[in-house]
Amino acid sequence: MTPAAGPAAPAALEVERLSFSYGKRPALRGVGFRVMPGEFAVLLGPNGAGKSTLFSLVTRLFDAPAGAAVRVFGADLRREPGKALAALGVVFQQPTLDPDLSVRECLLYHAALHGLPGAEARERAAHELDRVGLGDRAADRVRNLSGGQRRRAEIARALLTRPRLLLLDEPTVGLDAASRSFLLDHVRGLCRDEGLAVLWATHLIDEVGEGARVLVLRDGEIRADGAVHEVLAQARGAATVAEAFARLTAAPEQRAPAAGAVGRAA
Ligand SMILES: Nc1ncnc2c1ncn2[C@@H]1O[C@H](COP(=O)(O)OP(=O)(O)OP(=O)(O)O)[C@@H](O)[C@H]1O
């Protein structure tokens, strides 16, 4: 499915003038961007760029400072937090499943916290676990699952409440190639087939697939924003995403001057 929104439809996520500091250390500086329904948006940034801080603000773990705006499907996070957060699913960077519970129990507990009636919760849990290939592991304790299986269970859990916007903070860290590609395919399929909007934070360039929207974040600033070909152009005509990322995230003294003086990276 292509992004289904017409011109009047609100963005799934709209962030404006978002700044945040830990004490005197700025982590985000005037960040602004949108993610549209059905869009797979990759928030690409090196360690310390501000990705997790951004997630903490969008999920309201931290309050955004006055002057900033975060809207989820048009609902302002500060004025209508219940409405904004109801549309949101999140997979945090640190795993949050209880290792002593079974996979099914983890999902049902989450569903109960969100007020889903028992029968519906059981049906949705079974459906989501099937979709990530864990239907036959529902009764297993989380501690007996591999890292990749735990991530899949976390995604199944995040989808129980049928969010229209899913945030994933470096969901593939520590996973092997097969597990990474399974997760990417599953989530991209949800964007394409169900119109889910996704913000996928990573520092792994190869997770930017075809058709992705790319937001490059460094030192708390958006350095580039657009489709892959637009980001290559914004990086002074880079040939690859890797080259664009290297240029856009280089320290100031390493940035080559514009106007043709730049050679192609290997
Ligand atoms: N709780 C905190 N207290 C103080 N400084 C923090 C805190 N959390 C993050 N920072 C700082 O804020 C900046 C942004 O960090 P953040 O964790 O948001 O980046 P990130 O892009 O998620 O990095 P990574 O890829 O390493 O997880 C960094 O300079 C970091 O040291």
The ligand as an SDF file (V2000), in Angstrom:
LIG
                    3D

 31 33  0  0  0  0  0  0  0  0999 V2000
   20.2620    9.9310   31.0230 N   0  0  0  0  0  0  0  0  0  0  0  0
   21.2040   10.6960   30.4370 C   0  0  0  0  0  0  0  0  0  0  0  0
   21.9250   11.5850   31.1650 N   0  0  0  0  0  0  0  0  0  0  0  0
   22.8600   12.3570   30.5730 C   0  0  0  0  0  0  0  0  0  0  0  0
   23.1500   12.3280   29.2740 N   0  0  0  0  0  0  0  0  0  0  0  0
   22.4670   11.4550   28.5000 C   0  0  0  0  0  0  0  0  0  0  0  0
   21.4660   10.5910   29.0450 C   0  0  0  0  0  0  0  0  0  0  0  0
   20.9550    9.8330   28.0490 N   0  0  0  0  0  0  0  0  0  0  0  0
   21.6210   10.2100   26.9260 C   0  0  0  0  0  0  0  0  0  0  0  0
   22.5210   11.1810   27.2010 N   0  0  0  0  0  0  0  0  0  0  0  0
   23.4070   11.8630   26.2310 C   0  0  0  0  0  0  0  0  0  0  0  0
   22.5860   12.4300   25.2130 O   0  0  0  0  0  0  0  0  0  0  0  0
   23.1590   12.2390   23.9280 C   0  0  0  0  0  0  0  0  0  0  0  0
   22.1900   11.4530   23.0400 C   0  0  0  0  0  0  0  0  0  0  0  0
   22.0910   10.1260   23.5770 O   0  0  0  0  0  0  0  0  0  0  0  0
   21.0290    9.0650   23.0150 P   0  0  0  0  0  0  0  0  0  0  0  0
   21.0860    7.8770   23.9200 O   0  0  0  0  0  0  0  0  0  0  0  0
   19.7320    9.7350   22.8170 O   0  0  0  0  0  0  0  0  0  0  0  0
   21.6790    8.7330   21.5940 O   0  0  0  0  0  0  0  0  0  0  0  0
   21.4290    7.4620   20.6550 P   0  0  0  0  0  0  0  0  0  0  0  0
   21.4580    7.9940   19.2600 O   0  0  0  0  0  0  0  0  0  0  0  0
   20.2200    6.7240   21.0820 O   0  0  0  0  0  0  0  0  0  0  0  0
   22.7430    6.6210   20.9260 O   0  0  0  0  0  0  0  0  0  0  0  0
   22.9640    4.9900   20.8500 P   0  0  0  0  0  0  0  0  0  0  0  0
   22.9050    4.6270   19.3970 O   0  0  0  0  0  0  0  0  0  0  0  0
   24.3560    4.8660   21.4120 O   0  0  0  0  0  0  0  0  0  0  0  0
   21.9140    4.3480   21.6820 O   0  0  0  0  0  0  0  0  0  0  0  0
   24.5020   11.5600   24.1640 C   0  0  0  0  0  0  0  0  0  0  0  0
   25.4840   12.5690   24.2390 O   0  0  0  0  0  0  0  0  0  0  0  0
   24.3260   10.8880   25.5250 C   0  0  0  0  0  0  0  0  0  0  0  0
   25.5610   10.7780   26.1950 O   0  0  0  0  0  0  0  0  0  0  0  0
  1  2  1  0
  2  3  1  0
  2  7  2  0
  3  4  2  0
  4  5  1  0
  5  6  2  0
  6  7  1  0
  6 10  1  0
  7  8  1  0
  8  9  2  0
  9 10  1  0
 10 11  1  0
 11 12  1  0
 11 30  1  0
 12 13  1  0
 13 14  1  0
 13 28  1  0
 14 15  1  0
 15 16  1  0
 16 17  2  0
 16 18  1  0
 16 19  1  0
 19 20  1  0
 20 21  2  0
 20 22  1  0
 20 23  1  0
 23 24  1  0
 24 25  2  0
 24 26  1  0
 24 27  1  0
 28 29  1  0
 28 30  1  0
 30 31  1  0
M  END
$$$$
